[in-house]
Amino acid sequence: MGRQAPRALLTRVRYEVLPAKAAEDKVLAHVPRDVVVTVTASPVKGLEPTLGLTERLAAHGYRVVPHVPARLLRDDAHLKDVVERLCAAQVDDVFVPAGDADPPAGPYDGALPVLRALTDMGRPFADTGITGYPESHPLIHDDITVRSMGDKQAHATYIVSNLCFDARVLTDWIARIRRRGVTLPLYMGVAGPVERAKLLSMATKIGVGESARFLARHPSWFLRLAAPGGYAPDRLLARGAEGFTEPSAGVSGLHLFTFNQIAETERWRRALVDRLGG
């Protein structure tokens, strides 16, 4: 892998964490303050755990990006309350996916209406992220997901790609969305160095219902993460280094899915930065 450009990606990272009980302590113990922390939201537990952890980490001096799934918002008043609460915590970046809640908690069945509502509110956050799908969405045709990104980019400032394990799929998808006129900066969604036993333990802690939903929607993710020797982030970055760092790709950094293996992810990142000439 070439050195300087991939190393730059590793120094512009976001760590995605689940709002589990030990998450705050793990972040405080292992994550430098210059690493952005994003906090997921559960269709089962709702937004409160996400908002609570976001507030606490922000108070500790982190730049925190809460996930605010459209399908978890009960109504316009709920959205307004969430915005006011995050602004009070000095949060300046939110990530707005559609979410998996089925049925939706309120009138929003996708991200675009929420993004438009935030624009109507005067864009209360400096940055707003949306989702990209390098691999086919289980329910939505690829052409629709690309067109949807085009519609959303007027209300957003960056894209986070969904988890992908194939460098060629990622580079082909990046080229395709750029040809289709999607110009927003991109954070590539990449799984960290997941240990099989800890992944299984994390799945249990998430909760039986939520784990079942996760596995039903993404069985290939689990198999590729959990198989011994089946996945290594180093290999993915090495295989895609040229395409990921091409200026026309517009890749701003990495969005690392930690699955709350936060210490392991930071050790891996730091070791790879050092190996690449840090």
Secondary structure, 3 states (H helix, E strand, C coil): CCCHHHHHHHHCEEEEECCCCCHHHHHHHHCCCCCEEEECCECCCECHHHHHHHHHHHHCCCCEEEECCHHHCCCHHHHHHHHHHHHHCCCCEEECCCCCCCCCCCCCCCHHHHHHHHHHCCCCCCEEEEEECCCCCCCCCHHHHHHHHHHHHHHCCEEEECCCCCHHHHHHHHHHHHHCCCCCCEEEEEECCCCHHHHHHHHHHHCHHHHHHHHHHCHHHHHHHHCCCCCCHHHHHHHHHHHHHCHHHCEEEEEEECCCCHHHHHHHHHHHHHHCCC
